[in-house]
């Protein structure tokens, strides 16, 4: 009897241990100084410290996973962003978990997640961005080049890896009365990685509101937005070469459309375990048919270097030059945000900066700082 009771107690303790959720706290803290000229019509320069992360986005996150047995698990992620200069949240809406807030189930067949999360297009672009989404406030791949947006609310997303292939699909609910399509987003993406090669592509269909909501008025004028991206990378002798392209088309109620095109290419190389360097060229072009002289182009050249002090801490520095042509000084068909960027064609984000409205045809920038991940 005693042996039986002991066995039952041990089994109960084991079952209780199996039911526990393992929670990991992680994050990234980036502190640096940035210089940039041509900040106003007079051509003045500016030196800033406060940012949401110059080299790597500042974040504090919590990940949890519970083994449900039979290869099945339950998991969640909560991730908040912050400004290192002031300690404030990384957004003006006081949205605590602005970066991620989702829960899901995972197995050998993949993962199904629900909540606010990175879009399929964003996850697809990452492997063929020369800077791997670093310098997010400077390089457009984490914003405009993805076109479909960096994150999306109310998202149902599937991810499955089968050998060298990773497949993704999502449906972000629009939550609009009378229409399942209005304000929604659907996407498919696939990545193939084998040896030194990696290629990927994604297609996204949205129907955003071109007239946003206010406290008293619901969103109106929903129009189709289509975007796609394609790219790849190749690694040889320690050098990673990456190229990519993305295009977004926003339909208008007038029957025509506005296009945003992004193309980029670059390379990175690690001289040793501590010192690395990367360089890239990014071009963003907006063709707007609604407003006269409101189309334009930005060409960005950037070179950056990192030096690892440890596995988790590194110094970084970059030099970047942006050139603006055509008629970007005119008003694009969407409102500017307080962050110094222009809202995207369908309510996303475009990296064409507001400095062009001050009559400046180019900007030179330099950043230096330290980044620690934990």
Buried (B, 14 or more C-beta within 10 A) or exposed (E): EEEEEEEEEEEEEEEEEEEEEEEEEEBBBBBBEBEBBBBEEEEEEEEBBEBBBBBBBBBBBBBBBBBBEEEEBBBBBBBBBBBBEEEEBBBEEEBEBBBBBBBBBBEEEBBBBBBBBBBBBBBBBBBBBBBBBBBBBBBBBBBBBBBBBBBBBBBBBBBBBEEEEBBBBBBBBBEBEEEEBBBBBBBBBBBBBEEEEBBBBBBBBBBBBBEBEEEEEEBEEBBBBBBBBBBBBBBEEEEBBBBBBBBBBBBBEEEEBBBBBBBBBBBBBBEEEEEBEBBBBBBBBBBBBEEEEBBBBBBBBBBBBBBBEEEEBBBBBBBBBBEBEBBBBBBBBBEBEEBEBBBBBBBBBBBBBBBBBBEBEBBEBBBBBBBBBE
